[in-house]
Amino acid sequence: MIAISNAPLLQLALPEVILACTALLVLAMDILFLRTCRKGIRLAAAVAIASAGCVGAILRLLLAPEQANFLNGALVANPLTHLVQIALLVLTILILWISVDSTFTEHVGEFVLLLLIATVGMMFLVGSQDLLVIFISLELLSLSLYILTALDKRSARSSEAALKYFLFGGMSAAFLLFGFSLLYGFSHSTNLAEIASAIHCSHLNGSQLNPLLAIAIVTTVIGFGFKVAAAPFHFWAPDVYEGAPAPGAAFIASGSKVASFFIFFQLMVVGFAGAEGSAAWSRIVPGWVPVLAMVAALSMLLGNLVAIVQRSARRLLAYSAIAHAGYMLLAMVAHTQQSLAALLYYVATYALATLGAFGVVAVVEKRTGSDALSNFDGLSRRAPVLSFCLFIFLLSLAGIPPLAGFFGKFYLFASVLAASSSLGLLWLVVLAIAMSAVSLYYYLQVLKRVYVASAPVDAEKIQVPMLSQLVIVLLAWAVVLLGCAPYLLLRWVLEAVRVSGL
């Protein structure tokens, strides 16, 4: 019998342990000491403790070993996973502070605990190359998000959105687990590199794409297509973005996207290596690349065209997210180190802009009672700082220079073209540029309401809480800074990708 020491596991998982202990501490403090305080004080105290835990986890990641592998890929540490985990923790801190003025629930400790447990799930998710750990982490994240969506007990829309999210999520988990079981049967392993080795051996024997492998590819894309809200697996997104409490919706739109896209890229590129195929216009070869190319094209088309007719700011952001999922999938179609760096830069800056946009929507919704676009009429006269920040966020999402979204799209599209020497993926890039032009229309429609339309006669100035305004301004500043000086982030991403060898 082989004895396995727990010391390497605890050392490797110490950031997650710190976060889990912080979550329990927040809940205990709220139940034992803070219940008699005003809700604003309770939430501020819980957020402060949770933020301290996140900072502690970040410091541990900065001091952790650069390379480690526990139990054949069950937990993996390298500069790339550390960088993504730090990004997730920073986003969690920002969401916590944006939520300080929230009034949607009396269960302050439970709310903060769910955010931290979801972050723990994301950190385990991006730090593994084993199918079992990936699935368990994904379900830990998903269950936390389902509950977060339903946390506003006074809202029927919140309950309905959570039910839809849970039902679609359960179905996607079934597809994903079925695909993983086929991969295990095909390779007799749950390690991504060993699965890729089995796929490579099957191709050396001269066989075409194995039918079991083809089904595994389709079911895996269905499972993760749900997680990243790519069409046609997007049906949950508009309702959840609209019905979930604003901090929960912001978390789903930002942090979970970063984690899901990173592990999706790693799963397809590492686990399905040897079964790529080709999506070149003149030379389609069966594999996972053409499947993702079709999903990307459909996401860009549906997301941008349906967003035009939306009359709710949250639903507009939901369909915008579907379109952006299509752009991000292009990096996976290219599947190079450069496209991975472009994906990470894109998804990080997208998360910042979306988080900021949700912060503005939350303030307007709280003061007017609805997220209808008509409530944004004349916002520039009622909340000039907030309006200018929204201006930055929406133009960044549209890809207008010199904001981060412009460089993200430029670098992403360039990496896709560079991946195909014969410009076989040019059709996807042309489609993406055309749909980006379409997206500019509906983003400008919102800004037209903010800056051109007249405010209602009885509209009063919007008093923005100082802390919320500070976080939103910080996010806007980050979007501008990373657009003007993208190398501030990109150099770390490029170096981490190079060292990881993906």
C-alpha positions in Angstrom: 0.0 0.0 0.0 1.5 3.4 -1.1 1.2 6.2 1.4 0.4 9.6 -0.1 1.4 12.7 1.9 -1.2 15.4 2.2 1.5 18.1 2.6 2.0 18.7 -1.2 -1.8 18.8 -1.7 -2.4 21.3 1.1 0.5 23.5 -0.1 -0.8 23.5 -3.7 -4.4 24.1 -2.6 -3.6 26.6 0.1 -5.2 29.6 -1.8 -8.4 27.7 -2.1 -8.2 26.7 1.6 -7.7 30.3 2.6 -10.8 31.3 0.6 -13.0 28.5 1.9 -12.0 29.3 5.5 -12.7 33.0 4.8 -16.2 32.0 3.5 -17.0 30.1 6.7 -15.6 32.9 8.9 -17.8 35.4 7.1 -20.9 33.3 7.7 -20.0 32.7 11.4 -19.3 36.4 12.0 -22.6 37.3 10.4 -24.6 34.8 12.4 -22.9 35.3 15.8 -22.0 39.0 15.9 -23.4 41.0 13.1 -27.1 40.1 13.0 -28.0 42.9 15.3 -26.3 45.6 13.2 -27.8 47.5 10.3 -27.7 45.7 7.0 -25.3 48.2 5.5 -22.8 47.7 8.3 -23.2 43.9 8.1 -22.6 43.9 4.4 -19.6 46.2 4.6 -18.0 44.1 7.4 -18.6 40.8 5.4 -17.2 42.4 2.2 -14.1 43.6 4.1 -13.4 40.2 5.6 -14.0 38.4 2.3 -11.7 40.9 0.5 -9.0 40.3 3.1 -9.3 36.5 2.4 -9.0 37.2 -1.4 -5.9 39.3 -0.9 -4.4 36.6 1.3 -5.0 34.0 -1.5 -3.4 36.4 -4.0 -0.3 36.7 -1.8 -0.1 33.0 -1.4 -0.3 32.5 -5.2 2.5 35.1 -5.7 4.7 33.1 -3.3 3.7 29.6 -4.5 6.0 27.3 -6.5 6.0 28.1 -10.2 5.6 24.5 -11.3 3.8 21.7 -9.5 1.7 18.6 -10.5 -0.2 16.6 -7.9 -1.7 13.1 -8.6 -1.2 13.1 -12.4 -2.8 16.4 -13.2 -5.5 16.4 -10.5 -4.1 19.8 -9.4 -1.6 21.7 -11.5 0.3 24.9 -10.8 2.2 26.9 -13.3 2.6 30.7 -14.0 -0.4 30.6 -16.4 -2.8 29.0 -13.8 -1.6 31.4 -11.2 -2.2 34.4 -13.4 -5.7 33.3 -14.2 -6.5 32.6 -10.6 -5.2 36.0 -9.5 -7.4 37.6 -12.2 -10.4 35.6 -10.8 -9.7 36.8 -7.3 -9.3 40.5 -8.4 -12.7 40.2 -10.2 -14.2 38.7 -7.0 -12.9 41.6 -4.9 -14.4 44.2 -7.4 -17.8 42.4 -7.4 -17.8 42.3 -3.6 -17.2 46.1 -3.3 -19.8 46.9 -6.0 -22.3 44.9 -4.0 -21.8 46.9 -0.8 -24.9 49.1 -1.4 -27.1 46.1 -2.5 -30.5 45.7 -0.7 -31.8 42.5 -2.5 -31.3 40.1 0.4 -31.2 40.0 4.2 -28.9 37.0 4.1 -25.6 38.9 3.9 -23.3 36.1 5.2 -24.8 33.6 2.8 -24.4 35.9 -0.2 -20.8 36.5 0.5 -20.2 32.8 1.2 -21.7 31.8 -2.1 -19.5 34.3 -4.0 -16.4 32.9 -2.3 -17.3 29.3 -2.7 -18.0 30.0 -6.5 -14.5 31.5 -6.6 -13.1 28.4 -5.0 -14.8 26.3 -7.7 -13.3 28.5 -10.4 -9.8 28.3 -8.9 -9.9 24.5 -8.8 -11.4 24.5 -12.3 -8.5 26.4 -13.9 -5.9 24.5 -11.9 -6.6 21.0 -13.0 -6.0 18.8 -16.1 -8.1 15.9 -14.9 -11.7 15.2 -16.1 -13.0 14.3 -12.7 -11.7 17.4 -10.9 -12.8 19.6 -13.8 -16.4 18.2 -13.6 -16.6 18.5 -9.8 -15.2 22.0 -9.8 -17.6 23.0 -12.6 -20.5 21.7 -10.6 -19.4 23.5 -7.4 -19.3 26.7 -9.4 -22.6 26.0 -11.1 -24.5 25.2 -7.9 -23.3 28.4 -6.3 -24.4 30.4 -9.3 -27.9 28.8 -9.3 -28.4 29.8 -5.7 -27.0 33.3 -6.2 -29.5 33.8 -9.0 -32.4 32.9 -6.7 -31.1 34.9 -3.8 -33.6 37.7 -4.3 -36.6 36.0 -2.7 -38.8 39.1 -3.2 -38.5 38.8 -7.0 -40.5 36.3 -9.1 -38.1 37.0 -12.0 -35.2 35.9 -9.9 -36.8 32.6 -9.0 -37.9 31.9 -12.6 -34.4 32.7 -13.8 -32.8 30.4 -11.3 -35.2 27.6 -12.2 -34.4 27.9 -15.9 -30.7 28.2 -15.1 -30.8 25.0 -13.0 -32.8 23.0 -15.5 -30.5 24.0 -18.5 -27.5 23.6 -16.3 -28.5 20.1 -15.2 -29.0 19.1 -18.8 -25.7 20.5 -19.9 -23.9 18.7 -17.0 -25.5 15.4 -18.2 -24.1 16.0 -21.8 -20.7 16.9 -20.4 -20.5 13.9 -18.1 -21.6 11.6 -21.0 -18.8 13.0 -23.1 -16.3 12.6 -20.3 -17.4 9.0 -19.8 -16.8 8.3 -23.5 -13.4 9.9 -23.3 -12.5 7.7 -20.3 -13.7 4.6 -22.2 -11.7 5.6 -25.3 -8.4 6.3 -23.4 -8.8 4.5 -20.0 -7.6 7.7 -18.3 -9.0 11.0 -17.0 -5.8 12.9 -17.6 -6.0 15.3 -20.5 -2.5 14.5 -21.8 -3.1 10.7 -21.7 -6.4 11.2 -23.5 -4.6 13.1 -26.2 -2.0 10.3 -26.4 -4.8 7.7 -27.0 -6.3 9.9 -29.7 -2.9 10.2 -31.4 -2.4 6.4 -31.3 -5.8 5.9 -32.9 -4.7 8.2 -35.8 -1.4 6.4 -36.2 -3.3 3.2 -36.9 -4.8 4.9 -39.9 -8.4 5.1 -38.7 -10.6 8.0 -39.3 -12.2 10.0 -36.5 -13.5 7.4 -34.1 -17.4 7.6 -33.7 -17.1 7.5 -29.9 -14.6 10.4 -30.1 -16.9 12.3 -32.4 -19.8 12.0 -30.0 -17.5 13.0 -27.1 -16.5 16.1 -29.0 -20.1 17.1 -29.7 -21.3 16.5 -26.1 -18.3 18.3 -24.6 -19.0 21.3 -26.9 -22.7 21.2 -25.8 -21.7 21.1 -22.1 -19.2 23.9 -22.3 -21.3 25.9 -24.8 -23.9 26.3 -22.1 -21.3 27.4 -19.6 -20.0 30.2 -21.9 -23.4 31.1 -23.2 -22.7 30.3 -26.9 -25.5 29.8 -29.3 -27.5 27.6 -29.6 -26.9 26.8 -25.9 -27.6 30.3 -24.7 -31.3 30.2 -23.8 -30.7 30.6 -20.1 -28.5 33.7 -20.4 -31.1 36.5 -21.1 -33.4 35.4 -18.3 -30.5 34.9 -15.8 -28.9 38.3 -16.7 -32.3 40.0 -16.3 -33.6 38.1 -13.2 -30.5 37.6 -11.1 -29.5 40.1 -8.4 -27.1 42.6 -10.1 -23.9 41.4 -8.2 -24.8 37.8 -9.1 -25.4 38.6 -12.8 -22.1 40.6 -12.9 -20.3 37.6 -11.4 -21.8 35.2 -14.0 -20.9 37.7 -16.8 -17.3 38.3 -15.7 -15.5 35.8 -13.4 -17.2 32.6 -14.6 -16.5 33.6 -18.2 -12.8 33.9 -17.5 -12.6 30.5 -15.8 -14.9 28.7 -18.3 -13.1 29.9 -21.4 -9.7 29.1 -20.0 -10.6 25.5 -19.1 -12.6 25.1 -22.3 -9.5 26.1 -24.4 -7.3 23.8 -22.3 -9.7 20.8 -22.6 -10.0 21.0 -26.3 -6.4 21.9 -27.2 -4.7 19.5 -24.7 -7.4 16.8 -24.3 -8.5 16.6 -27.9 -5.1 17.1 -29.4 -4.9 15.1 -32.7 -8.7 15.4 -33.4 -8.6 19.1 -34.4 -9.8 18.9 -38.0 -10.0 22.1 -40.0 -12.5 24.9 -40.5 -10.7 26.4 -43.5 -13.3 27.6 -46.0 -12.0 25.5 -48.9 -10.9 22.4 -46.8 -13.3 21.3 -44.1 -11.9 18.3 -42.1 -14.0 16.6 -39.4 -12.9 17.4 -35.9 -13.6 19.8 -33.0 -12.4 22.9 -34.8 -15.2 23.0 -37.4 -17.7 22.3 -34.7 -16.5 25.3 -32.7 -16.3 27.4 -35.9 -20.0 26.8 -36.5 -20.9 27.6 -32.9 -18.8 30.8 -33.1 -20.5 32.0 -36.3 -24.0 31.3 -35.0 -23.2 33.1 -31.7 -21.9 36.2 -33.4 -24.9 36.3 -35.7 -27.6 35.6 -33.2 -26.1 37.6 -30.3 -25.6 40.8 -32.3 -28.8 40.7 -34.4 -31.1 39.9 -31.5 -29.5 42.5 -29.2 -30.7 45.2 -31.6 -34.4 44.8 -30.6 -33.9 44.6 -26.8 -35.5 47.2 -24.5 -33.9 46.0 -21.3 -30.3 46.9 -20.5 -29.6 43.6 -18.8 -31.0 41.6 -21.8 -29.0 43.7 -24.1 -25.8 42.8 -22.2 -26.9 39.1 -22.3 -27.1 39.0 -26.0 -23.9 41.1 -26.2 -22.3 38.3 -24.1 -23.5 35.7 -26.5 -21.9 37.6 -29.4 -18.6 38.1 -27.5 -18.6 34.3 -26.7 -18.5 33.9 -30.5 -15.5 36.2 -30.8 -13.7 34.3 -28.0 -14.4 30.9 -29.6 -12.3 32.1 -32.6 -9.2 31.9 -30.5 -10.0 28.3 -29.8 -10.6 27.6 -33.5 -7.0 29.0 -34.1 -5.7 27.0 -31.1 -2.2 28.5 -31.0 -0.1 30.0 -28.2 -0.7 33.5 -29.7 -4.5 32.9 -29.8 -4.5 31.7 -26.2 -2.7 34.9 -25.1 -5.3 36.9 -27.2 -8.1 35.0 -25.6 -6.9 35.7 -22.1 -6.4 39.4 -22.8 -9.8 39.6 -24.5 -11.8 37.8 -21.8 -10.0 39.7 -18.9 -10.8 43.2 -20.5 -14.3 42.0 -21.5 -14.9 41.0 -17.9 -13.8 44.5 -16.6 -16.0 46.3 -19.1 -19.0 44.1 -18.5 -18.6 44.3 -14.7 -18.5 48.1 -15.0 -21.6 48.2 -17.2 -23.5 46.0 -14.7 -22.4 48.4 -11.9 -23.9 51.3 -13.8 -27.1 49.4 -14.6 -27.4 48.4 -10.9 -27.3 52.0 -9.8 -29.8 53.1 -12.4 -32.1 50.2 -11.6 -32.0 50.8 -7.9 -32.9 54.5 -8.3 -35.6 54.1 -11.0 -36.9 50.6 -10.2 -36.2 49.1 -13.6 -33.4 48.4 -16.1 -35.5 49.5 -19.1 -33.5 51.5 -21.6 -36.0 54.4 -21.3 -34.7 54.9 -17.7 -31.3 55.9 -19.2 -32.8 58.9 -21.0 -30.9 62.0 -20.1 -28.6 60.1 -17.6 -25.7 62.4 -18.5 -27.5 65.3 -16.8 -28.5 63.3 -13.8 -25.2 61.4 -13.2 -22.4 62.7 -15.4 -19.6 60.6 -13.9 -21.6 57.4 -14.2 -22.6 58.3 -17.7 -19.0 58.9 -18.8 -18.0 55.5 -17.3 -20.9 53.8 -19.2 -19.6 55.5 -22.3 -16.2 54.0 -21.9 -17.6 50.5 -21.1 -19.9 50.3 -24.0 -17.4 51.7 -26.6 -14.9 49.2 -25.3 -17.3 46.3 -25.8 -17.9 47.7 -29.3 -14.2 47.7 -30.0 -13.5 51.4 -30.4 -10.0 52.7 -30.0 -8.1 53.5 -27.8 -10.0 51.3 -25.4 -9.1 47.8 -24.3 -11.9 46.2 -26.3 -10.3 47.5 -29.5 -6.9 46.1 -28.9 -8.5 42.8 -27.7 -10.4 42.4 -30.9 -7.5 43.4 -33.1 -5.1 41.1 -31.4 -7.6 38.2 -31.4 -8.5 38.6 -35.1 -4.8 38.9 -36.0 -4.0 35.7 -34.1 -6.7 33.8 -36.0 -5.4 35.0 -39.4 -1.8 34.1 -38.3 -2.9 30.6 -37.4 -3.8 29.8 -41.1 -1.1 30.3 -43.6 -3.6 30.1 -46.5 -6.1 32.5 -44.8 -8.6 29.6 -44.6 -10.1 31.2 -41.5 -10.6 34.6 -43.2 -14.3 33.9 -43.5 -14.7 33.8 -39.7 -12.7 37.0 -39.2 -14.7 38.9 -41.9 -17.9 37.7 -40.2 -16.6 38.8 -36.8 -15.7 42.3 -38.1 -19.1 42.7 -39.8 -20.9 41.7 -36.6 -18.7 44.1 -34.6 -20.0 46.9 -36.8 -23.6 45.7 -36.1 -22.8 45.8 -32.3 -21.8 49.4 -32.6 -25.4 50.3 -33.6 -27.0 49.0 -30.4 -24.3 50.2 -28.1 -24.7 53.7 -29.7 -28.5 53.4 -29.2 -27.9 53.2 -25.5 -25.5 56.1 -25.5 -27.9 58.1 -27.6 -30.4 57.8 -24.8 -27.8 58.7 -22.2 -26.4 61.8 -24.0 -29.0 63.0 -26.5 -32.5 62.1 -25.2 -34.2 64.4 -22.8 -34.7 63.2 -19.2 -38.3 62.8 -17.9 -39.7 66.0 -16.5 -40.0 64.5 -13.0 -36.5 62.9 -13.1 -34.2 63.8 -10.2 -30.4 63.7 -10.0 -29.2 60.2 -9.2 -27.2 60.1 -6.0 -24.5 57.5 -6.6 -23.0 55.9 -3.5 -19.4 57.0 -3.1 -18.0 53.5 -2.9 -19.9 52.2 -5.9 -18.8 55.2 -7.9 -15.2 54.7 -6.9 -15.2 51.1 -8.1 -16.9 52.0 -11.4 -14.5 54.8 -12.0 -11.6 52.4 -11.2 -12.9 49.9 -13.8 -13.3 52.6 -16.4 -9.7 53.8 -15.7 -8.5 50.2 -16.1 -10.3 49.8 -19.5 -8.7 53.0 -20.8 -5.2 52.1 -19.4 -5.2 48.6 -20.8 -6.3 50.0 -24.2 -3.6 52.6 -24.3 -0.9 50.4 -22.8 -2.0 46.8 -23.5 1.5 45.4 -22.8 1.0 46.1 -19.1 -1.2 43.0 -19.0 -0.1 41.2 -22.2 3.6 40.8 -21.3 2.5 38.7 -18.2 0.1 36.7 -20.3 2.6 36.0 -23.1 5.3 35.0 -20.6 2.9 32.7 -18.7 1.6 31.1 -21.9 5.2 30.5 -23.1 6.3 28.8 -19.9 3.1 26.7 -19.7 3.8 25.2 -23.2 0.1 25.1 -24.1 
